[in-house]
Amino acid sequence: MKKSIYSLVLSDAVIEGIDRMAYGMGISRSALINQILAERIDYITPEQRIAQVFEALENFVRHSGAYRIYAQPSSSMFSLTAPLTYKYNPTVKYSLELNKEYVQGKDVGVLRISLRSKSAALMECLNAFYLIWSALEKRSTGRCGTAYSDGRYAKPIRPIGNLTPEELGTAIADYIKVVDDCMGIFFSYLDSPARSAREIEARYLSYLNSKAKIM
């Protein structure tokens, strides 16, 4: 969203109140004034849109029981964690970073999946899953993320259609859920790759046919 500099004449008492409120919210004076005026004219700012997406993700975490919200490094990022059924009880981290600019038909952000571990065997298994997942997404939708050798995966997020912020948040939550489910399937059948591949594909296709709203 384009921004410009404007000169406003405001009373000192109003500015003092605005500054106190902005400090309590952790935002700048300009950002708060912009937000108040946007609400007055029923306009959703990029910051509000991102907050509404994250609120939908918070609801997902709250009702799932299996995920935990991770400390958020910025107002445009949201992270959650999930346990992985494997030796030493590792934790998978899902980190979403959204763009402030929303352009229909374009990527609105990126979802990163990572896991910290010194186990070479675990990293090898995780990278093997990412390669399977990338191939499955590519074959099914024509798009896929990028797998890295250090156990990380990055997925560009593009909505299918014109989703509301709440719908986008729910769609991202559905995607995280299917990735996490399929990762669990993969690690449950490490000794049976053929069965693992069949069950992962079946779970993913079920998701595509019922809940997929991002690609």
PADOFI-123289 format. One record per residue: residue in one letter; x, y, z negated of N, C-alpha, C in turn. Coordinates in steps of 0.02 Angstrom, whole numbers, padded with zeros to 5 digits, always signed. Last residue first. Layout:
% residues N
aXYZXYZXYZ
...
***
This chain:
% residues 215
m-00105-01130+00156-00064-01170+00201+00008-01145+00200
i-00253-01143+00056-00190-01111+00073-00152-01158+00118
k-00357-01219+00025-00374-01152+00049-00311-01110+00061
a-00413-01381-00002-00358-01341+00026-00384-01274+00053
k-00510-01466-00052-00494-01406-00089-00444-01360-00056
s-00542-01575+00040-00590-01550-00009-00574-01481-00038
n-00445-01615+00127-00514-01622+00149-00564-01590+00101
l-00327-01599+00056-00338-01560+00117-00412-01559+00137
y-00346-01696-00047-00342-01624-00063-00357-01582-00001
s-00339-01811+00030-00400-01797-00008-00403-01723-00027
l-00208-01801+00073-00262-01795+00123-00329-01781+00089
y-00142-01824-00049-00134-01760-00014-00190-01749+00037
r-00178-01955-00080-00194-01900-00127-00191-01833-00091
a-00126-02023+00031-00197-02026+00017-00219-01969-00029
e+00012-01996+00016-00024-01972+00075-00099-01971+00063
i+00036-02062-00106+00048-01990-00100+00009-01961-00041
e+00007-02194-00071-00034-02160-00121-00025-02084-00119
r+00106-02221+00027+00034-02228+00042-00009-02188-00007
a+00225-02199-00045+00210-02158+00014+00136-02161+00031
s+00215-02300-00143+00219-02230-00162+00199-02185-00104
r+00222-02415-00065+00161-02400-00102+00158-02326-00122
a+00354-02399-00018+00298-02404+00029+00232-02387-00006
p+00436-02397-00135+00431-02338-00092+00370-02340-00045
s+00445-02455-00277+00400-02475-00223+00387-02416-00176
d+00517-02403-00378+00538-02469-00355+00495-02494-00297
l+00451-02286-00408+00518-02282-00380+00542-02348-00351
y+00319-02252-00447+00332-02309-00402+00400-02303-00369
s+00318-02139-00524+00288-02200-00553+00304-02262-00511
f+00369-02041-00444+00412-02066-00498+00383-02128-00532
f+00258-02024-00357+00324-02042-00332+00368-02073-00386
i+00157-01983-00445+00150-02046-00408+00219-02071-00385
g+00209-01858-00484+00199-01911-00533+00193-01979-00501
m+00201-01794-00362+00267-01804-00392+00263-01859-00445
c+00063-01791-00350+00101-01831-00303+00173-01843-00328
d+00029-01703-00455+00002-01771-00453+00045-01816-00409
d+00097-01588-00413+00116-01619-00476+00091-01691-00479
v+00029-01559-00294+00101-01572-00293+00122-01610-00356
v-00100-01540-00346-00088-01596-00300-00014-01611-00294
k-00080-01427-00430-00105-01490-00458-00090-01548-00411
i-00040-01328-00340+00007-01350-00392-00015-01418-00420
y-00162-01318-00270-00101-01342-00236-00050-01367-00287
d-00247-01269-00368-00262-01333-00337-00201-01362-00302
a-00184-01145-00390-00187-01194-00444-00202-01264-00417
i-00211-01085-00268-00141-01099-00286-00138-01150-00342
a-00350-01076-00279-00320-01115-00225-00248-01132-00240
t-00363-00989-00387-00389-01058-00393-00358-01102-00340
g-00308-00874-00330-00278-00903-00390-00299-00976-00399
l-00400-00853-00226-00329-00866-00210-00295-00899-00270
e-00516-00827-00298-00513-00885-00254-00441-00904-00236
e-00477-00707-00360-00495-00766-00400-00491-00829-00360
p-00458-00623-00246-00402-00640-00291-00416-00701-00334
t-00544-00701-00106-00541-00652-00160-00481-00669-00204
l-00483-00736+00059-00500-00757-00009-00500-00698-00057
n-00512-00758+00214-00506-00698+00173-00529-00715+00102
g-00415-00900+00277-00473-00856+00273-00460-00798+00226
i-00302-00972+00181-00344-00990+00238-00407-00949+00233
p-00153-00886+00128-00223-00906+00119-00255-00926+00185
r+00007-00946+00107-00035-00910+00155-00108-00932+00146
i+00159-00954+00030+00087-00958+00017+00049-00914+00067
p+00302-01056+00050+00268-00994+00067+00192-01003+00059
k+00387-01143-00071+00328-01150-00028+00298-01081-00013
a+00536-01220-00111+00503-01156-00103+00447-01163-00052
y+00619-01318-00231+00576-01318-00172+00539-01251-00170
r+00765-01397-00299+00719-01341-00294+00679-01345-00229
g+00876-01480-00320+00812-01497-00350+00762-01440-00349
d+00985-01439-00247+00989-01434-00320+00922-01445-00354
s+00961-01441-00112+00998-01498-00140+01001-01496-00216
y+00793-01395-00067+00863-01380-00078+00897-01439-00114
a+00664-01378+00052+00695-01417-00002+00768-01400-00006
t+00537-01269+00092+00607-01283+00102+00635-01320+00042
g+00372-01312+00155+00419-01272+00117+00491-01290+00133
c+00277-01306+00309+00305-01340+00250+00351-01292+00214
r+00151-01328+00433+00192-01285+00391+00220-01326+00333
g+00069-01416+00495+00115-01379+00538+00160-01332+00499
t-00012-01498+00421-00033-01429+00429+00011-01389+00477
s+00039-01631+00429-00032-01619+00417-00055-01548+00433
r+00177-01627+00450+00135-01669+00493+00061-01651+00488
k+00215-01541+00346+00229-01523+00415+00184-01562+00463
e+00178-01617+00234+00146-01551+00247+00155-01530+00320
l+00263-01728+00251+00190-01736+00248+00154-01671+00263
a+00389-01670+00246+00369-01705+00307+00293-01713+00309
s+00388-01621+00115+00396-01575+00172+00372-01607+00236
w+00378-01741+00042+00324-01691+00038+00328-01643+00097
i+00498-01803+00072+00435-01836+00089+00379-01785+00091
l+00583-01706+00017+00588-01722+00088+00525-01757+00112
y+00546-01710-00118+00536-01649-00079+00539-01662-00004
f+00588-01841-00153+00516-01824-00153+00503-01762-00111
a+00725-01824-00142+00692-01873-00099+00617-01859-00096
n+00746-01732-00244+00758-01711-00176+00726-01759-00126
l+00718-01818-00351+00677-01759-00340+00685-01733-00269
c+00820-01914-00342+00750-01935-00335+00706-01875-00318
e+00930-01831-00365+00925-01868-00303+00854-01891-00290
m+00904-01787-00494+00906-01739-00439+00899-01773-00371
l+00916-01910-00562+00852-01875-00562+00850-01825-00505
a+01052-01938-00541+01001-01985-00517+00933-01951-00513
a+01116-01834-00606+01122-01839-00533+01069-01884-00504
s+01063-01738-00734+01061-01806-00710+01063-01807-00634
k+01051-01616-00785+01119-01635-00767+01122-01706-00740
s+00916-01508-00738+00940-01571-00765+01012-01582-00743
r+00774-01417-00710+00843-01414-00733+00863-01481-00764
l+00676-01395-00570+00686-01437-00629+00759-01434-00648
s+00551-01306-00475+00619-01321-00496+00619-01365-00558
i+00469-01223-00348+00466-01280-00393+00538-01298-00411
r+00388-01074-00304+00451-01110-00311+00443-01165-00364
l+00288-00996-00188+00287-01039-00247+00352-01078-00249
v+00269-00831-00128+00303-00895-00124+00298-00931-00191
g+00153-00729-00033+00202-00741-00085+00235-00808-00076
v+00071-00719+00071+00060-00671+00017+00110-00680-00039
d+00092-00725+00247+00110-00753+00181+00101-00699+00128
k-00055-00673+00341+00017-00674+00327+00029-00707+00259
g-00189-00662+00353-00156-00701+00403-00081-00705+00394
q-00198-00499+00284-00233-00561+00302-00198-00596+00360
v-00086-00439+00173-00103-00435+00244-00135-00501+00264
y-00045-00351+00036-00087-00407+00057-00109-00395+00129
e+00095-00309-00058+00058-00295+00003+00019-00358+00024
k+00158-00372-00161+00109-00320-00178+00066-00302-00117
n+00176-00549-00162+00191-00484-00132+00138-00433-00153
l+00208-00654-00304+00163-00627-00254+00188-00560-00227
e+00279-00802-00354+00293-00731-00346+00250-00704-00289
l+00269-00934-00467+00236-00900-00411+00255-00826-00411
s+00344-01081-00514+00349-01008-00519+00320-00976-00457
y+00344-01221-00609+00312-01193-00550+00310-01117-00558
k+00454-01342-00672+00432-01272-00676+00404-01250-00608
v+00453-01492-00762+00451-01460-00696+00423-01390-00704
t+00557-01568-00880+00500-01522-00868+00507-01490-00800
p+00596-01737-00937+00611-01673-00905+00547-01632-00892
n+00615-01854-01030+00558-01808-01030+00574-01740-00999
y+00710-01953-01025+00730-01890-01057+00675-01837-01055
k+00640-02031-00880+00685-02033-00937+00704-01962-00960
y+00476-01972-00839+00541-01997-00820+00584-01998-00883
t+00350-01882-00798+00359-01949-00828+00423-01980-00801
l+00365-01714-00835+00375-01765-00784+00388-01832-00818
p+00257-01579-00886+00304-01634-00901+00308-01683-00843
a+00259-01413-00821+00224-01477-00829+00275-01531-00843
t+00237-01235-00830+00278-01295-00832+00234-01356-00842
l+00227-01080-00739+00199-01130-00784+00242-01193-00780
s+00233-00906-00704+00265-00972-00707+00230-01017-00756
f+00219-00769-00599+00184-00811-00647+00215-00880-00645
m+00257-00600-00556+00275-00670-00559+00236-00706-00614
s+00236-00468-00563+00219-00499-00499+00236-00573-00498
s+00282-00423-00683+00210-00421-00673+00189-00453-00607
s+00412-00539-00738+00388-00476-00710+00313-00481-00698
p+00439-00657-00808+00493-00607-00802+00469-00540-00774
q+00344-00741-00929+00342-00709-00864+00395-00654-00858
a+00364-00901-00999+00376-00829-01007+00381-00796-00938
y+00238-01016-00944+00308-01000-00957+00315-00924-00963
i+00103-01112-01000+00125-01050-00969+00196-01034-00992
r+00086-01285-00968+00102-01232-01015+00125-01170-00977
y-00028-01422-00935+00020-01371-00915+00030-01319-00970
a-00128-01504-00977-00065-01536-00958-00010-01485-00943
g-00245-01436-00999-00217-01473-01055-00148-01503-01040
s-00332-01363-00915-00300-01425-00892-00276-01468-00950
h-00379-01242-00960-00427-01298-00956-00394-01365-00937
r-00268-01158-00956-00306-01164-01017-00351-01226-01017
v-00229-01165-00822-00185-01192-00874-00224-01206-00938
f-00340-01100-00763-00321-01168-00744-00279-01201-00798
n-00331-00975-00822-00390-01016-00835-00376-01089-00818
e-00211-00933-00763-00215-00942-00836-00274-00985-00855
l-00254-00922-00631-00204-00973-00649-00202-00986-00724
a-00340-00814-00644-00367-00879-00622-00318-00935-00638
e-00245-00718-00679-00297-00736-00728-00329-00803-00709
f-00172-00706-00563-00141-00737-00621-00192-00757-00674
v-00267-00639-00485-00242-00704-00463-00212-00742-00523
q-00277-00522-00560-00336-00565-00554-00316-00635-00529
a-00150-00467-00543-00172-00485-00610-00232-00532-00608
i-00152-00442-00406-00105-00491-00432-00128-00515-00501
r-00250-00341-00405-00260-00403-00367-00215-00458-00393
q-00188-00243-00481-00250-00274-00506-00263-00340-00471
e-00082-00210-00395-00068-00235-00463-00129-00270-00493
p-00151-00161-00282-00111-00223-00278-00096-00253-00346
t-00318-00110-00337-00247-00097-00322-00209-00163-00314
i-00475-00097-00279-00431-00145-00312-00360-00130-00291
y-00590+00032-00311-00537+00008-00267-00491-00039-00307
d-00693+00107-00372-00703+00036-00355-00653+00011-00304
i-00659+00229-00419-00687+00227-00351-00696+00156-00325
r-00613+00196-00546-00667+00245-00540-00700+00243-00471
e-00505+00115-00519-00564+00086-00550-00625+00131-00542
a-00418+00213-00469-00440+00159-00425-00503+00126-00453
l-00395+00290-00584-00431+00320-00527-00457+00266-00480
i-00326+00195-00660-00388+00225-00686-00429+00254-00629
q-00214+00169-00578-00260+00115-00595-00327+00143-00618
n-00150+00293-00576-00172+00263-00513-00225+00209-00526
i-00119+00304-00711-00165+00353-00681-00193+00325-00615
l-00029+00196-00720-00091+00196-00758-00142+00244-00729
a+00074+00234-00634+00038+00171-00621-00028+00170-00658
s+00120+00352-00695+00090+00355-00628+00048+00293-00613
r+00172+00300-00816+00117+00348-00817+00081+00349-00750
s+00206+00121-00802+00223+00192-00799+00161+00235-00803
i+00176-00009-00927+00179+00017-00859+00195+00092-00861
g+00145-00070-01048+00208-00086-01016+00213-00063-00944
m+00038-00037-01123+00026-00085-01069+00089-00105-01033
g+00091+00058-01209+00062-00003-01238+00050-00057-01186
y+00124+00156-01116+00177+00123-01154+00152+00057-01183
a-00003+00195-01074+00043+00164-01025+00098+00126-01061
m-00052+00252-01192-00085+00195-01163-00039+00158-01115
r+00037+00359-01207+00030+00308-01260+00000+00244-01232
d+00014+00429-01088+00080+00401-01102+00078+00348-01156
i-00119+00468-01104-00101+00424-01049-00034+00391-01063
g-00106+00555-01213-00146+00494-01219-00129+00443-01165
e-00026+00653-01155-00003+00618-01214-00040+00552-01224
i-00110+00697-01053-00047+00664-01036-00020+00625-01095
v-00210+00757-01129-00227+00701-01086-00163+00661-01069
a-00138+00861-01189-00170+00810-01232-00187+00748-01191
d-00102+00940-01080-00050+00905-01117-00079+00849-01160
s-00205+00923-00934-00191+00951-01000-00139+00908-01036
l-00144+00933-00766-00178+00898-00819-00160+00928-00886
v-00136+00950-00600-00133+00992-00659-00176+00959-00712
l-00033+00862-00485-00095+00866-00523-00085+00912-00583
s+00033+00829-00329+00039+00872-00387-00029+00879-00421
y+00091+00674-00264+00040+00725-00268+00052+00766-00332
i+00176+00569-00152+00182+00611-00211+00130+00666-00208
s+00109+00410-00098+00136+00477-00086+00139+00515-00152
k+00113+00243-00034+00106+00289-00090+00139+00356-00073
k+00033+00107+00047+00073+00168+00052+00059+00213-00008
m+00042-00059+00000+00000+00000+00000+00044+00062+00000
***
